Amino acid sequence: MQSPISLREPAWLREFKAFIMRGSVVDLAVGLVVGAAFTTIVTSFVEDIINPVIGLAIGGVDFSNIFLVLNGERQASLAATRQGGAAVIAIGSFINTIIKFLIVSFAIFWVVKALSKLRLNELGKAPPVETPTEKLLAEIRDELKAQRAPRQG
């Protein structure tokens, strides 16, 4: 028995499916997931390893709790001060973010550099393909050279 209402897939849905299934979109999605995981690792590295070392080096200061109170009462920690409703400038948090950015940027720099080198190596292995235009230009160049060359006789 056939359904009285025929359901067709809209054209935009087919286009969207084709777009999603392209390799570049899938690669981008994978990159975002890996980037988010990497950022979590960098956050832990900065907050759990680098900041305590820096804090120890500058006299036992809890680096993440360096802040200025603009308006309100200062508490023992940044979180407690913010919970109390005070307006604060979180200098330590800002410096943490800068350190994280530098680490992630440095890592991305090396990944891009490695991928570029890999791409150049792959391009270097394949012989260059001469296009018809390049072939024609080479023939014209060779003909002009032959015309300019001194005639030997």
N, C-alpha and C positions, 0 to 999 in steps of 0.2 A: 504494500500500500504506500503510495507516494504522499509526502507531506504537502498540504495545501499551500503552505508558504515556503517559497524558496529563499534560502539564506545564502547570499554571496559575500565573499570576503571583499571588503572595500579596497580600492586601489592603494590608498594611503597606507593600509595595514601591510599589504604586500611589499611596498617600498620600504616601510619601516623594518620589516623582517630582513629584507636584503641588506639594508644599512647595518643592522645589528650583527649580521653574520659576516660582514667584511672583516678581514684580518686586522686592519688597523684599529677598529673599535674594540675588538676582543683584546688586542695587545694593550690598548689604553686601559681597559678595565683591569687586566692583570697587573699593569704597572701601578695603578692606583692602590690596589690591594697590597701589593708588595711595599709600596711607598708608605702606606699607613702602618704596616707592621714594622718597617724600618724606623719610622718616626717614633714609635713606641719604644723601640730598643734604644734609640738615641736619647729620648727623654729619661729613661731609666739610667743610662750611662752618665748623663749630665747631673741629674739630681742625686743619684746614689753613689757615684764615684768621684766625678770632677768637683762638684760643689763641696763635699766634705774635705777634700784635699786643699782646695783654695781657702776654705774657712779655717782650716788648721794652719795654713801658711800665713794668714793675716791675723792670727791671734785667737783662734777658736770661735770665730763669728759664725753664727748660723746664717749662711749666705742667703737662703730663701726668705729670711725674715728681716731683710734690710728694707725699710720703708719709711716714708714721711707721712705724718698725719696732717692733713690740711684742715679738717674740721671734725671735731669730735674728740672722744677720749681714747688715748693710746692704751692698748692692752698688751699682754705678754707676747702675743704672736700676731702675725698678719691676719690669719683667719679669724681670730677672736676680735681683733679691731674692726674688721669688716662686718662681722656679725653684730657688733655693737652699733652699727650704723654710721661709722666714721668714714669720711672721704679720705682715701689714702693714695699716695703715689708709691707703687710697689717696685722700687728700684731693683731689688734682688730678683724678682720675677722677670723683669724686663731683661736683665743681664743674662738670666737663664735662657730666655728665648733667643737672645743674640748668639749665645754659645751653641744652642741646638741648631740654629740656622747655619752657622759657620760649619758645623760638623756635617750636616746634611748636604750643604753646598759642596764641601770638599769631597764627600763620597760621590755625589752626582758627577762632579768634574771628572773623577777618575773612571767612573763607569762610562761616561760619554767618550772619554779619551780612548778607553779600551775598545769600545764599540766602533769608533771611527777607525782605529788601527785595524780592527778585524775586517771592517768593510773595505778599507784600502787594500788589505791583503787579498780579499776575495776578488776585488776588481782587477788586481794585478795579475791574477792567475788566468783570467779569461783574455784571449787575444782581442784587441780592439776590432770592432766590426766597422768596416768602411762603408759609409752611406753612399748612395748613388751621387749625391752632390759632391761629396769629398773626392770620389773617384774622378768625376768630371773635372773638378778643379785641379787635381793632380795631373791629369792629362794635359790640361791647358798650360799648367806650369812647365811641364816637361817639353811641350811644343815650343813655348817661348824661349826656354833655355836652348833648345836646339837651333832656333832661328838666330839667336844672338851669338852663338858659338862661332869662332872664326872657321871659315871653310878651309878644309885641308885638301890639297889636290895635287 
